[in-house]
């Protein structure tokens, strides 16, 4: 099945007319808290429907193009739910802005075996065919994206180790160079040149959420976990699992169920911190030297 690109509209008016009918307008708008990059709104329409809108400056439409493509890719695996995409686009009025429209998720009460179901569905996503998402390679994505506010390169590679070196660690090391002394800089060079000492090629390429921490899933309208705010690409499934462990971790029931559905390759615990080095570096580059100690600790762990 070919990848389907979500629809784009040049204005909110055009989007609502196409999606709901020419007479439908925004009846009420309520600002929603959460997130530090985009503004978010709960919109009630004149026909009684509720939709969710994220907005940003017009020139930042790339955030929503990437998010829409990531959500669409996850949805196309037919394994785990995401908020259905309505469209994305730009609005010329009111000084101009970019937007992403999604179906509204009411956040119902969690169903029984919530964590087990979440793990099983994520494992199914990781096991789903992913070739359609990386034209010309095994690892990468249809287009570049973002990890938070940082551009995330997704150039196709045949090798997972080469992809993680060239498109994940290397750009972050370059951006963080100003924080490192000469000794640490030598260690970063050594680590990039010896990455295959630590990482392994996966049994199969997997579509990843890419930024899977506790703030990037919600309880959807079916009472199950829905994935939101992806930094999607095709990579090694264990990189997603590593990210879940970085900031406090998920329920033990999640990990037990995931390991039963899709056991990780031997030695995962020795690779976990190296995967999470990418996210720690990104936090260092976005938020400053508060994260420097955590970054240098991981570099020292691998580059003695």
Secondary structure, 3 states (H helix, E strand, C coil): CCCCCCCEECCHHHHHHHHHCCCCCEEEEEEECCCCCCEEEEEEECCCCEEEEEEEEHHHHHHHHHHHHHHHHHHHCCCCCECCEEEEEEECCCCCEEEEEEECCCCCCCCCCHHHHHHHHHHHHHHCCCHHHCCCCCEECCCCEEECCEEECCCCECCHHHHHHHHHHHHHHHHHHHHCCHHHHHHHHHHHHCHHHCCCCCCCCEEECCCCCHHHEEECCCCCEEECCCCCEEECHHHHHHHHCCCCCCCHHHHHHHHHHCCCCCCHHHHHHHHHHHHHHHHHHHHCHHHHHHHHHHHHHHCC
